[in-house]
């Protein structure tokens, strides 16, 4: 059986696309699993400031209540996702949420996801992926998106299509 250069390059591109989609889907899964952390990280600074200033407020899933006590002392009560927690626990949760969110945003940034494709030294592949980033995320939900190939050469078009088909065949919807 004769294997052409086109078939070899198409196979390499297909494998690269499968690896890329796996990383994209893993990041999508991490964002779902850590949705609370991402939510907390967005408000962490504001909540921390409110606690240090002794200011009440509702900050998404966090509620801060301040009660005036004897001789001007204040007692700060904190609620996280409607459950009362002490302030140190809340600050610890905010700190963990911030570090998880920073890790996810770093490891799952568009640049971090595309970077492994640079080793293939195919600018057309990079351009197709960059132009269709949101469409590739649909594959994680088992959808086969319409990719905009623009003027990409045949080996990239064939490789991306083969990679998409391969990923979808092995992972199906919802995996």
N, C-alpha and C positions, 0 to 999 in steps of 0.2 A: 504494500500500500504506500502510495506516494504522499508525503506530507509537504505541502508548499510552505514557503517562508511566510506567506500571508497567514496560513493556519497556525503556525508557530507563534507569530506576533499576536494574533487574535486570542490565542489561548493564554498568553502572558497577560494581556490586557484584561481578559475575563477573570483570571485569578486575582489580579490587582483590584478589580471592581468588587469581587466577592469579599475580599479582605476589608476593603473600604466600607462596604455596606455593613459588615459585621461590627466594625468599630462604631459607625453611626448608630446602629441599633442598640449597641451596648450603652452608648451615651444617652439615647432616648430612654432606655430602661432605667438608667441611673437617675435621670431627671425625674422620672415618675416615682421611683423608690424614695428619693430624697426630696420630694416636693415640699415637705414641711421644713426641712433644713433651708432650702432655697428661699422659702417664704420668710423664715426667721432671719436669715442673713440680711435680707433687704431692710429690715426694721431694727436690726441689732444696735446700730449706733444711736438711733433716736431713743430706743428703750433705755439703753445704758445712760444716756444723758438725762432722761427723765428721772431715773432712779437717783442719780447723783445730785440732781437739783431738788429732789423730793417733790416732784410734780406728778399729778395724777394724769391718766389718759388711757385711751384705747388705741392700741397699735396692732391692727389685724388680730392675730391670735393671742396677743398679750394684753392684759389689762393690769394697770398699776393703780392701786388705791393707797392713799396716804391718810392716816388717822393721827390727829393731834393728841398728844399725851400730856401728862403732868409735867409742869415746868418747861414747856416749849419743846419737849422731845416729840419726835415723830416715829410712827410705826408704819413701815412700808409693807403692803401686802401685794403679792404678785400672783397672777393667774395666767397659766400657759395652757392654751387650748381648753379653757373653761375649768381647769383643775388648779387648785391653790398649790403653789410651790414657794419655798423660801427664796429669798432674793439671791443667795449664793447659788442655789440650784438653777434658777433662771439664768443667771449670768454664765454659768457653766454650759448650759444648753445653748445659749446664744454664741458662745465661743466655739463650741463644737460645730454648730450650724455654719458659722462663718468659715471655718476651715474646710468643711465638706463642700460648701458652695464654691470656695476658691479653687479647690482641687478639681471639681467638676467643670467649672468654667475654664480652667487651664487645660485640662486633658481633653475636654470636649469642645474646645473652640474650633471654629471652621478651619483655622490655620493648622491646629494640631491634628485634625482629622485628615486634612489633605496632604500634610507633610510627607507621610510614607509613600505617596504616589510620585514624589519628585525623583526618587531613585530610578524610575522608568524612563526619565528624560524624554517624555512625550508631552510637549506643551499643549497639543490638541486634547489629550486626555484630561489634563489639568483644567483647561478651559471648559470642557464639557461638564466636568464635575462642579466647578465653581458656578457656572451658569445655571445648573440644575440642582443645586444643593437641597432646596426644600423638597423637590420631587424625589430625590433619593431617600429622604426621611419617610416618604409614603410607603416605601418598600418594607419598612419595619412593620407596617400594619397589613402586610400581605397584598398591597396594591402594586400593579405594574404600571408605572407612570409613563406618560409620553415625554420622552427626552428630546430636548432641543439640541440637535447636533450641529446646527449652523453649517459650516463648511468643513467639518472634521473629515479626515480621510477614512476610507473604507475599513482599514484595520481597527480604527478606534470605534467606529459605529458598530461593526460586527462584534468586537470584543466586549463593548459595554452591553450590547443586547444579550450576548451569550452569558456574561456575568450576572446580569439581572435574572435571566431565565434560570440559571444554575442556582442562584441564591433562593429564589422563590420556590423552586422545585424541592430544595432541601429543607427550607424553613417554613414554607407555607404561611398562611395567615395567622397572625397573633403569636408567633413564636419569637 
